[in-house]
Every structure is written in structure tokens, then in C-alpha cells.
Amino acid sequence: MSVWQRYRINILRVLTGIFVLLALTVEPVFPRESAVGLLLDAAGSILLFAGVIGRFWCTLYIGGRKNLEVIDLGPYSICRHPLYFFSSISALGFGFLLGSVLLAMLIFAIVSAVLFVTASHEERYLESKLGVSYMKYSREVPRFFPSVRLFSTSSEVTASVAVLKTNFMDGLVFLSLLPLSKVLILLRAAIDWELARLI
């Protein structure tokens, strides 16, 4: 395991802290009560839930077989790292929930970049462990952004209860971004009000 892989979670935690600070200081262009503001809120909620559901879909297919064999069905038939892709989708949703298109794009770009680099490190390990079968898979399936035309599946899927439990807990963390976004918006409004009062 590379240094990057060991510390990627901590890197993402630090980035989350930075995003929270930005959320408290960056003013949205569109008022929250406007049509565009409401649209951003709805889009953010949809993307956040889509990311959580997508991650659950991935877990159903990978089961407890991660790093043991090439998984090339379901979400893994359309991209090599769908878990990371769906995590990025949830991150984009969080940005929209904060009411800022600019912040949403920034969060999506940074989280995607971190996970893309993580994926490249993981693939070196997978190539050394799984050999030709993984190299063939790498040539045929894109790394990060899905190609829907490649989709294939099987009639049955074997899932791991332990892995599903872990994914459920991860899903709760992602879903906690929804109330967190509301709290940050209220805090930003309180800060703005206090600054206006002082001025």
C-alpha cells in the first residue's frame, strides 16, 4: 500500500474542513429562495442520494472479493472505480446544497482528482496481483467516468453482509452532508447578519 493510499482518508478529511470554511465565506450568486436556488437545492439532494445508491450498487457486485479477482459486471462493467465515481457525485451534490455552483464545481474537481490519483495507485497493485486479466480489463473499461454502452450484468449477484454493513455506515456519513449543508447555510446567514450589525 502506497503512502498516498494510507493517507487519502486524512487528505479528504482536511479537504472537507476547508470546504466547510469556504461554505461559511462564499456567498451564493442566487438567493436560496429564488427559482435557481431551489433548483440547486433539489439537484444537490438528488445527486447526494444518487451517489449513496450508486455506492450501494457497487457493493452488491464487489461483495467480499475486492482485490481478489477482476470484477467486470454491473457498475464495474462501465468504469473501473465506480465507488469513487459515485463518491464524487455525492460531493458535487453537497456543493449544490450549499447554494453555490462555483463551490460545487470546486468540490467536485478536487474530490475527483484525489480519488482519480488514488485509483491510479490502486491499479498498480491490482496489475501486480491479478496480472494479465486486470490489464485486459484496464484496456477495455474506462478508469473513472462511466461508459454506459459497456454495461453488462449477470442474473445473480452474491453480496457480503459485512461489506454491506460497512457501506451502510458510509452511506450514513454521506447522508449527513444534507443536514450539515443546512447548518452551514444558517451559520453563514448568522455571520452575515452579525457583520451587517457591526458595520
Helices and strands as residue ranges (DSSP letters): H 3-25, H 35-62, G 74-77, H 82-97, H 101-130, H 132-140, G 148-150, H 161-175, H 177-198
